[in-house]
């Protein structure tokens, strides 16, 4: 298979493990041990990597790649990102499961159907997925990737719809009645005891 036309990052190579060419690899797959099931992996420069052995090791997997036979060869690969073509990934997931790569670039529409931006990235800082979008001329607007905030996703049509209130992009209409006493979310006395 040639270098991927629509590359999806599957892993990044870390430090060598031992002296026989094994490497620590951080995977971005649901099952880290499935990394070898996708066929050859490719680096950005087009080099192909074939997994010949893989085993778990704490937060990473230890991988032996075909042709990497010593510690020096393994050290030279530290930091190499590994990709496959999007076409190699199965499309038979659950209805509400999406590949991050399929979400990036989608048009963002509001409740009225008006185009208001585009998905620029999908982030996860430990509390769940967050869509980073351009919205109303602002870049880097973060929207929780929940069913309430993103009630409709149509990959084939190339858009997703957000609920601007649930996404935190506009205030609820009930807040207007609070007038001057309305305050932002957060602790009343920032930095004090809670």
MOCORPE-V726674 format. One record per residue. N is the residue number from 1. PHI is phi as a letter, one per 20 degrees, with the letter a starting at -180 (* if undefined). Layout:
# MOCORPE-V726674
N,PHI / N,PHI
This chain:
# MOCORPE-V726674
1,* / 2,f / 3,g / 4,f / 5,e / 6,c / 7,f / 8,c / 9,f / 10,d / 11,a / 12,c / 13,f / 14,d / 15,f / 16,f / 17,c / 18,n / 19,d / 20,d / 21,n / 22,f / 23,c / 24,e / 25,c / 26,e / 27,d / 28,d / 29,d / 30,g / 31,d / 32,g / 33,f / 34,e / 35,g / 36,f / 37,f / 38,e / 39,n / 40,f / 41,d / 42,c / 43,e / 44,f / 45,e / 46,n / 47,f / 48,e / 49,c / 50,d / 51,f / 52,d / 53,b / 54,b / 55,b / 56,f / 57,b / 58,l / 59,e / 60,c / 61,d / 62,d / 63,c / 64,d / 65,e / 66,g / 67,n / 68,d / 69,d / 70,b / 71,f / 72,f / 73,f / 74,f / 75,f / 76,f / 77,e / 78,g / 79,n / 80,f / 81,e / 82,d / 83,c / 84,c / 85,f / 86,g / 87,f / 88,e / 89,e / 90,f / 91,d / 92,e / 93,f / 94,f / 95,f / 96,d / 97,d / 98,c / 99,e / 100,g / 101,f / 102,f / 103,e / 104,f / 105,n / 106,f / 107,f / 108,d / 109,d / 110,e / 111,g / 112,e / 113,n / 114,f / 115,f / 116,c / 117,r / 118,b / 119,f / 120,d / 121,a / 122,c / 123,d / 124,b / 125,d / 126,o / 127,d / 128,o / 129,f / 130,c / 131,e / 132,d / 133,c / 134,e / 135,b / 136,l / 137,n / 138,e / 139,d / 140,m / 141,f / 142,d / 143,c / 144,f / 145,e / 146,c / 147,f / 148,f / 149,e / 150,c / 151,f / 152,b / 153,c / 154,c / 155,f / 156,f / 157,e / 158,n / 159,b / 160,c / 161,d / 162,d / 163,e / 164,f / 165,f / 166,f / 167,f / 168,m / 169,e / 170,c / 171,f / 172,f / 173,f / 174,f / 175,f / 176,f / 177,f / 178,f / 179,m / 180,f / 181,e / 182,f / 183,c / 184,f / 185,f / 186,p / 187,f / 188,f / 189,d / 190,g / 191,n / 192,e / 193,f / 194,d
